[in-house]
Amino acid sequence: MATASILTQTVHQRTRKGQMVAAAQPPMLDEAHTMLLRLFNGFTPTEWLVEKASVFLAQPDVIAQELERSGLIERVH
């Protein structure tokens, strides 16, 4: 499920670009990416978000990595 590379004890927040994409109407991303992007708040551990999202999404850990590579989320710590 969660990968150690970006998820273990890491907290992510949306970047300015990520804020704009998360608020865009109509959505700029598919439903799964938009849903997970909107969860990142800079306070909740990424591992916890990914674990909870796994109930609704397939491979949320991969989606989180894609969001980071795309510059939509960034590590806080």
N, C-alpha and C positions, 0 to 999 in steps of 0.2 A: 504494500500500500504506500506508505510515505517513504520517500527516499532521503537518505542522510545528506545528500548533496545540497539541497536548499531548504529542507523542512525542519530538521532537528533543532529545536530551541530557537528558531528564527521567527521574527515578526516582520511582516511586510506591510507596506502602505501603498495606496494608489499614488502614482506620480500625477503631476498636473495633467499630462496627456491622458493618464488613466482615469482621472476625474471626469474629463470631458467625454471620453468614450463611454464611461459608465452611465453618464447622464443623457447621452445622445438619444434622440427620438427621431426617426426609428432607430433601433439598436444598430450599431456598427459591427457587432460581433454576433456569432451564433448564440443561441440561448444558454448553452452550458458555460461558455466563456464569460458572457455577460453576468450570469448569476454568480459565478465564483469571483469575478472582478469586484462586484459590488460588496462582497463580504470582507474584503481586506480593509482594515481600519487603522492599522498602525499600533494596535494594542493587543489583539488576540493572536496567540501563537499560530503560525501557518500550519503546523502539524495538526492542531485541533480543528482548524477550519477545513482542512482537507479530509480529515477523518469524518467530520459531520456531513460534509458535502458528498461523501461516497455513498450515502443512502440515496441520493438523487441523481448523481452524475457518475458516468463511467470514467475512470482514470483521472480524478481531480488533481492528483499529483502531477501528471503530465500537463494538464491545463495550467496549473500554477507555474510550472517551468516555462511554458510558452508565454504566459503573461509577463514573466520577468524578462525573458529574452526580447520581447516586443517593446520593452520599456514602459509597460502599463503599471507595473508594480515595482517597488524597490525595497531593499532590506532596510529596516530601522535598526535592528540588532539581531 
